[in-house]
Amino acid sequence: MNGQPEVATIVRRWVEKAENDLRTADYVLGMEQDCPTDVVCFHCQQCAEKYPKALLVSFGIAFPKTHDLVVLVNLLGEGCGLDVNI
């Protein structure tokens, strides 16, 4: 991370949102009956989207407003030396 306090705050917000989505998915998945799996899947996807966005912010890599995980992960591969192209 480039050390700017505002960048750290933005990264922390993305991570907090991702963790909230994960907690929500876990909570709903624990329902005894009639678990709405579509809601669980939605929150899992949201979580999976927000963690890469936090990394992109921390590396100073601009990203489009997108929900496309492939786009986000490929941007990470270009900007931080990870071999994650999918």
C-alpha positions in Angstrom: 0.0 0.0 0.0 1.3 3.4 -0.8 1.0 4.7 2.7 -1.7 7.3 2.3 -4.1 7.2 5.2 -7.1 7.6 2.9 -6.0 4.5 0.9 -5.8 2.5 4.1 -9.3 3.6 5.0 -10.7 2.7 1.6 -9.1 -0.7 1.7 -10.4 -1.3 5.2 -13.9 -0.4 4.1 -13.8 -2.9 1.2 -12.6 -5.6 3.5 -15.2 -4.8 6.1 -17.9 -5.0 3.4 -16.5 -8.3 2.2 -16.5 -9.8 5.7 -20.1 -8.6 6.3 -21.2 -10.4 3.1 -19.4 -13.5 4.2 -21.0 -13.3 7.7 -24.4 -12.9 6.1 -23.9 -15.9 3.8 -22.7 -18.0 6.7 -25.7 -16.9 8.9 -28.3 -17.6 6.2 -26.6 -20.9 5.3 -27.1 -22.0 8.9 -30.9 -21.8 8.6 -32.6 -25.1 9.7 -35.2 -25.2 6.9 -35.9 -23.5 3.6 -32.4 -21.8 3.3 -32.6 -19.3 0.5 -29.4 -20.6 -1.3 -29.8 -17.8 -3.9 -29.2 -15.2 -1.1 -26.2 -17.3 0.1 -24.7 -17.3 -3.4 -25.3 -13.6 -3.9 -23.4 -12.7 -0.7 -20.6 -15.1 -1.5 -20.2 -13.5 -4.9 -20.2 -10.1 -3.3 -17.5 -11.1 -0.9 -15.4 -12.6 -3.7 -15.7 -9.3 -5.6 -14.8 -7.0 -2.7 -11.6 -8.7 -1.6 -9.9 -8.2 -5.0 -11.2 -4.6 -5.1 -9.5 -4.0 -1.7 -6.2 -5.4 -3.1 -6.5 -3.3 -6.3 -7.0 -0.2 -4.2 -4.0 -1.1 -2.0 -1.8 -1.5 -5.1 -3.1 1.7 -6.6 -4.7 0.0 -9.6 -7.7 1.6 -11.0 -10.6 -0.7 -11.8 -13.9 -0.2 -13.6 -17.3 -0.4 -11.9 -17.9 -4.0 -12.5 -19.1 -7.2 -10.9 -17.0 -9.3 -13.2 -14.6 -11.3 -11.1 -12.5 -12.3 -14.2 -11.8 -8.6 -15.0 -10.9 -7.8 -11.4 -8.6 -10.9 -11.0 -6.9 -10.2 -14.3 -6.2 -6.6 -13.2 -4.6 -8.0 -10.1 -2.3 -10.2 -12.1 -1.1 -7.3 -14.2 -0.5 -4.9 -11.4 1.0 -7.0 -8.5 2.9 -9.8 -10.1 0.4 -12.5 -9.2 -0.1 -15.2 -11.8 -3.9 -15.4 -11.6 -5.1 -14.9 -15.2 -8.3 -16.8 -15.8 
